Structures are given as C-alpha cells and as structure tokens.
Amino acid sequence: METMLGLLAILCIFLTPFYVIYKPPNFLIRYFQRRWPDILWQVPTRSKIVALTIDDGPSEYTREIIQVLKANGATATFFIIGSQVAGREEILKSLIRNGNELGNHAMNDEPSRSLSNAVLAGQIEAVREKLHDAYAAVDVEGPPNYFRPGSGFYSDRMRTKLRELGYRLVLGSIYPHDPQLPFWRVNARHILSMLRPGGIIICHDRRSWTAPMLRKALPEMRRRGYRIVTVTELLKEARA
C-alpha cells in the first residue's frame, strides 16, 4: 500500500507541471499580468465577454472559419502571417468586412524571439503594410497595433522593441494547444472548461480541425451568456 501511495505521489509531482501548462490556473494568469503589465493576457471585467484570437492565417480554411463566426454572432482578432497573404488578399478584406480585425504575427511561422531586433522590426513593418493595404481597400480604419510573437515566446529585448514600434504584445489566458492536439472535441471542451469573463482565447487557423472546434464551442459559449469579440472590443469593455 505504501509503495502504491509513493508511486501515486511521484506521478502527481511529475504530471502537475504539465497540467499547469495545459490549464494554467487563473491566479497564475493574474500574476503574469501583474509581472508583465505591458503584455495583454486577459482583461479584468465581470461582464460575460471574451476575446477570440486566431493565429496563422490566412489559409485555405479561413473562409470556413468566417462562416462559423458569422453563424454564431462572433468576431475575432486574426493574427496574420505575412508570407501567407499573397493570393489571399480577398480573404483579409472579407475578414474586415465581417467585423473581425487583423493583428501582426510577423512574416514567417517561426519563433519571433530568436530574431534580431532588425529582422523582427523589418518583418513587423512588412506585415503592417499588408494589413494597411487590406483596411484601405475596404475603407475601414484599422485597429491599434497588436503583435503576437511566433510560438508565443518573448523576451525583454522584444518587449522594448515592440514599445518603440508602437505595438501591444497580445498573448492570452485560454489556450487549447490546438496546433499540437488535432482533436476538435477535446479542444472545444478545453475552451469551455477555462471560460471566464475577460479571457482571451488563443486558437489557430491553417488546421482542418479549427472550424469544427469553433462550431462546438461557440454556441455553448453563447448559451452561457458570453459575447465573443475582438481584442479591441474586449479592451473597450474594460474601460467602460
């Protein structure tokens, strides 16, 4: 019996860090927000409102995602990879016309933290021009400058550079790890289990399982009384 309890204790010690990474408790997210206040993790509010963010677009799946959002009265902030825009400019315009907003996810799908200041700034500027062109084409004013680093990792050097460039670094508080887990039911349950007012959901375009995940999660979120909005709309709610 003692051996069994010992093994269980060792197993718990081993698994706990992985569980905290998979489902970080709210007190940990609050600590992150206090520790790095220039980074947006979540927004303090009692209102049932969350921001949906979708990385790695545009892709062959973006139009389907747009339809899912429309069907559920939801909007999102799409963090755009610049190298994927060519030939998909109309998708960016469609995103804007449907009430979504565009953020900057650098030019390539790579860890932004590993880039030099000069390369990072060049990539951000290149994507900024593409996003500006999309907003200008539909005669809509763009949102504030939001940046999400590739792979989600950042450094003090990056934070300083982003402030110089006039960008807000946006991460989040609800992350189903959908790039690694291609199981839309599991990912939808993860989002719903972590749902709280002011949360920022991180999910990803360019995967066939994203639209089914959203089809499952969004109606239940609305049934619970939540509004699903862009980062800008969430920040407006916090200031209200």
C-alpha positions as CSV (number, residue, x, y, z in Angstrom):
1,M,0.0,0.0,0.0
2,E,2.8,2.4,0.9
3,T,4.5,1.6,-2.4
4,M,1.4,2.4,-4.3
5,L,0.9,5.7,-2.5
6,G,4.5,6.6,-3.1
7,L,4.1,5.9,-6.8
8,L,1.0,8.0,-7.0
9,A,2.8,10.8,-5.2
10,I,5.7,10.6,-7.7
11,L,3.2,10.5,-10.6
12,C,1.4,13.6,-9.3
13,I,4.7,15.5,-8.9
14,F,5.7,14.6,-12.4
15,L,2.4,15.4,-14.0
16,T,1.5,18.6,-12.2
17,P,3.8,20.9,-14.2
18,F,2.4,19.6,-17.5
19,Y,-1.2,20.1,-16.2
20,V,-0.4,23.7,-15.2
21,I,1.0,24.4,-18.7
22,Y,-2.1,22.8,-20.3
23,K,-4.6,24.5,-18.0
24,P,-2.9,27.4,-16.2
25,P,-4.9,28.4,-13.1
26,N,-6.4,31.9,-13.0
27,F,-4.2,33.1,-10.2
28,L,-1.1,32.3,-12.4
29,I,-2.5,34.3,-15.3
30,R,-3.2,37.2,-12.9
31,Y,0.4,37.0,-11.7
32,F,1.6,37.1,-15.3
33,Q,-0.5,40.2,-15.9
34,R,1.0,42.0,-12.9
35,R,4.5,40.8,-13.6
36,W,4.4,41.9,-17.3
37,P,1.7,44.6,-17.4
38,D,2.6,45.7,-21.0
39,I,1.5,42.2,-22.2
40,L,-2.2,41.5,-22.6
41,W,-3.1,38.2,-21.0
42,Q,-6.7,38.9,-20.0
43,V,-8.9,41.8,-19.1
44,P,-10.5,42.4,-15.6
45,T,-14.3,42.6,-16.0
46,R,-17.3,41.0,-14.5
47,S,-19.2,41.1,-17.8
48,K,-19.5,37.8,-19.7
49,I,-17.3,38.8,-22.6
50,V,-14.2,37.1,-24.1
51,A,-11.9,37.9,-27.0
52,L,-11.3,35.2,-29.6
53,T,-7.9,35.3,-31.3
54,I,-6.9,33.2,-34.3
55,D,-3.3,32.9,-35.4
56,D,-1.6,31.7,-38.6
57,G,-3.9,33.0,-41.2
58,P,-4.9,33.5,-43.9
59,S,-5.2,29.9,-45.2
60,E,-7.4,27.6,-47.1
61,Y,-9.6,27.2,-44.0
62,T,-10.1,30.9,-43.2
63,R,-13.3,31.4,-45.2
64,E,-14.9,28.4,-43.4
65,I,-13.9,30.0,-40.1
66,I,-15.5,33.3,-41.1
67,Q,-18.8,31.5,-41.8
68,V,-18.7,29.8,-38.4
69,L,-18.1,33.1,-36.7
70,K,-21.0,34.8,-38.6
71,A,-23.4,31.9,-37.8
72,N,-22.7,32.5,-34.1
73,G,-22.6,36.2,-33.9
74,A,-18.9,36.2,-33.1
75,T,-15.9,38.2,-34.2
76,A,-12.2,37.6,-33.7
77,T,-8.8,39.1,-34.0
78,F,-6.8,37.3,-36.6
79,F,-3.0,37.4,-36.3
80,I,-1.7,37.3,-39.8
81,I,1.5,35.7,-41.1
82,G,2.7,38.0,-43.9
83,S,4.2,35.3,-46.1
84,Q,0.7,33.7,-46.4
85,V,-1.1,36.8,-47.7
86,A,-0.1,36.7,-51.4
87,G,-3.0,35.4,-53.4
88,R,-5.3,35.6,-50.4
89,E,-5.8,39.4,-50.2
90,E,-9.5,39.0,-50.7
91,I,-9.7,36.8,-47.5
92,L,-8.3,39.7,-45.5
93,K,-10.9,42.0,-46.9
94,S,-13.6,39.5,-46.1
95,L,-12.4,39.3,-42.5
96,I,-12.6,43.0,-42.1
97,R,-16.0,43.3,-43.8
98,N,-17.4,40.8,-41.4
99,G,-16.3,42.7,-38.3
100,N,-13.1,41.0,-37.5
101,E,-9.8,42.7,-37.0
102,L,-6.2,41.9,-38.1
103,G,-3.1,41.7,-35.9
104,N,0.5,41.2,-36.8
105,H,2.1,37.7,-36.5
106,A,5.4,38.6,-38.3
107,M,6.3,37.4,-41.8
108,N,7.0,33.7,-41.2
109,D,5.9,30.9,-39.0
110,E,9.0,30.8,-36.7
111,P,9.9,31.7,-33.1
112,S,9.9,35.5,-33.1
113,R,12.1,35.6,-30.0
114,S,15.0,34.2,-32.0
115,L,15.0,37.1,-34.5
116,S,17.4,40.0,-34.2
117,N,15.8,43.4,-33.5
118,A,16.5,44.5,-37.1
119,V,14.9,41.4,-38.6
120,L,11.9,41.5,-36.2
121,A,11.3,45.2,-37.0
122,G,11.6,44.5,-40.7
123,Q,9.1,41.7,-40.6
124,I,6.6,43.6,-38.5
125,E,6.8,46.6,-40.9
126,A,6.3,44.3,-43.9
127,V,3.2,42.8,-42.4
128,R,1.9,46.2,-41.2
129,E,1.9,47.4,-44.8
130,K,-0.1,44.3,-45.9
131,L,-2.7,44.9,-43.2
132,H,-2.8,48.6,-44.0
133,D,-3.5,47.8,-47.6
134,A,-6.3,45.5,-46.7
135,Y,-8.0,48.1,-44.5
136,A,-7.5,50.8,-47.1
137,A,-9.1,48.6,-49.8
138,V,-12.4,48.3,-47.8
139,D,-12.2,51.9,-46.5
140,V,-12.2,50.9,-42.8
141,E,-9.9,52.3,-40.2
142,G,-7.6,49.8,-38.7
143,P,-7.4,48.8,-35.0
144,P,-4.5,49.6,-32.7
145,N,-1.2,47.8,-33.5
146,Y,-1.3,44.3,-32.0
147,F,1.5,41.8,-32.2
148,R,1.6,38.2,-31.2
149,P,5.1,36.5,-31.4
150,G,5.6,33.3,-33.3
151,S,5.5,30.4,-30.9
152,G,4.2,32.7,-28.1
153,F,7.7,33.3,-26.5
154,Y,9.0,36.8,-25.8
155,S,12.0,38.5,-24.2
156,D,12.6,41.8,-22.5
157,R,14.5,42.8,-25.7
158,M,11.4,42.1,-27.8
159,R,9.1,43.9,-25.4
160,T,11.3,47.0,-25.6
161,K,11.4,46.9,-29.4
162,L,7.7,46.5,-29.7
163,R,7.1,49.5,-27.5
164,E,9.4,51.5,-29.7
165,L,7.4,50.4,-32.8
166,G,4.1,51.2,-31.1
167,Y,2.8,47.7,-30.7
168,R,0.9,46.0,-27.9
169,L,2.0,42.4,-27.3
170,V,-1.0,40.1,-27.0
171,L,-0.9,36.6,-25.5
172,G,-4.0,35.2,-23.8
173,S,-5.4,33.0,-21.0
174,I,-7.3,30.2,-22.7
175,Y,-5.2,28.0,-25.0
176,P,-6.3,24.5,-26.1
177,H,-2.9,23.8,-27.6
178,D,-4.7,23.1,-30.9
179,P,-1.6,23.2,-33.1
180,Q,-0.4,20.1,-31.2
181,L,-3.7,18.5,-30.5
182,P,-5.8,17.8,-33.6
183,F,-8.8,16.7,-31.6
184,W,-11.6,19.3,-32.1
185,R,-13.9,17.8,-29.4
186,V,-11.1,17.8,-26.8
187,N,-10.1,21.4,-27.8
188,A,-13.7,22.6,-27.6
189,R,-14.1,21.1,-24.1
190,H,-10.8,22.7,-23.0
191,I,-12.0,26.2,-24.1
192,L,-15.3,25.8,-22.3
193,S,-13.7,24.5,-19.1
194,M,-11.4,27.5,-19.0
195,L,-14.1,30.1,-19.9
196,R,-14.2,33.2,-17.7
197,P,-15.1,36.9,-18.1
198,G,-12.3,38.9,-19.7
199,G,-10.5,35.8,-21.1
200,I,-8.5,35.8,-24.3
201,I,-8.8,32.6,-26.3
202,I,-5.8,31.6,-28.5
203,C,-6.5,29.2,-31.4
204,H,-5.2,28.7,-34.8
205,D,-6.1,28.9,-38.5
206,R,-4.4,26.6,-41.1
207,R,-5.8,23.5,-39.4
208,S,-8.8,21.4,-40.6
209,W,-10.0,20.9,-37.0
210,T,-10.4,24.6,-36.1
211,A,-13.8,25.2,-37.7
212,P,-15.3,22.1,-36.1
213,M,-13.9,23.1,-32.7
214,L,-15.5,26.5,-33.1
215,R,-18.8,25.0,-34.2
216,K,-18.8,23.1,-31.0
217,A,-17.6,25.8,-28.6
218,L,-19.2,29.0,-29.8
219,P,-22.9,28.0,-29.5
220,E,-22.3,26.8,-25.9
221,M,-20.4,30.0,-25.0
222,R,-23.4,32.0,-26.3
223,R,-25.8,29.7,-24.4
224,R,-23.9,30.6,-21.2
225,G,-24.4,34.3,-22.0
226,Y,-21.0,35.2,-23.3
227,R,-20.2,37.6,-26.1
228,I,-17.3,36.6,-28.3
229,V,-15.5,39.7,-29.6
230,T,-12.2,41.1,-30.9
231,V,-9.3,42.2,-28.7
232,T,-10.3,45.9,-29.3
233,E,-13.9,45.3,-28.2
234,L,-12.7,43.5,-25.1
235,L,-10.5,46.4,-24.1
236,K,-13.3,48.8,-24.7
237,E,-15.4,46.8,-22.3
238,A,-12.7,47.0,-19.6
239,R,-12.6,50.8,-20.0
240,A,-16.4,51.2,-19.8
